[in-house]
Each structure stands twice: as C-alpha cells, then as structure tokens.
Amino acid sequence: MESSEQSKHAVLDLVGAHCTSCAITIEHAGRRLSHVKEIFVDRGTRTIQVEYVGDSSVLDEICSIVDRIGYEATIRQEQ
C-alpha cells in the first residue's frame, strides 16, 4: 500500500449491533485489515464509517467480518 494513495470514505448500514462492546468488536476487527485507515461504528445512526485506500473490495471484507461476528452490514449506495 503506497502512502501517496488517496483515501476514500464509505458508509455501511449496520443491523443488530446496539452496545458499546459490539461497536468495539467491529472496530477492532476492521482495523486489522491492511487497507482500512480508520473505522468507526456510530450506534446512533446505525452506521459504520470507513476510511480506506485501494479498491472497494475491503468494504465487502468488512461486511463479511460483521456477518461472522453475528450482525449485518451492507454498503450504502452513493447518491
């Protein structure tokens, strides 16, 4: 991953994660992915905010991880 690569932002809709522990678990797992620069679970809006580099396949990886943890995440389509 090149440091000069432009970071991108995405929003994922989140279902089922309501507590602080849920959010921390998702954030910790997301930060382990090499292309994720930052990840934040907003329980109020039920979203996951992701800053990443590279292609959007990392978002699919995050959705898979969230699914394995026991919740559901879907990539919000840009409008």
N, C-alpha and C positions, 0 to 999 in steps of 0.2 A: 504494500500500500504506500503510495507516494504521498509525502506531506503536502505537496502543492495541489493535490486533488481537491476540487471544490466539494464542500459538504452539502448534503441535501437534507430536507426536512420532510417527515411524513407523519400522518396521524393514523392510528389504528383504533378502531372501536373495540371496547372491551366489555365482555359479559361475564358476570359471576365472581369477580374479584372485588370484594367490598371492604376488606380490612387492611390495616397497615401492613400486617405480615404478608398478605397476598401481594401487595404492591412491591414490597422489598424483595420477595422471592422472584418476581418477574423482572425487576430491575437488575438484580444480581445476575440472573441467567442471561439477560440481554447484553450486559456489559462484557460477558465472556466471548462474545462474537467479535472477531477482529475488525470488521467494517463498521461497527457501532461506535460512534464517538460519544454519544450521550443518549440515555433513555430515561424517561420519567413517566410514571403512572400517575394520572390525575384521577383520583377516585370520585371527585365531584362531577366531572364531566364524563366519566367512564371512558377515558381515552388513554392511549399510550402515545407519548410524543417521542419521536425518534430522530436523532441527527446521525447521519451515516455518510459514508463515502462508498464509491463503487456503484454497482448496479442494484436494482431494487430487489434482487433475489434475497437479500438479507432480511427484507420485510417478511417474505414467506417463511424464512427460518424462524423469525420471532413468533409468527403465528403458530408454527409447529411446536415450538417450545412451550408457548402458553397453553396449547391444547394438551400437551403431555402433562403439564402441571395440574390440569383439571379445569381450566377456564376456556373462554373462546375469544379470539381476537380476529378481526377482519380489517383488511386495508381499506381505509376510507378513500373513495374515488375523488380525485381533484375536480373542482368545479370551475 
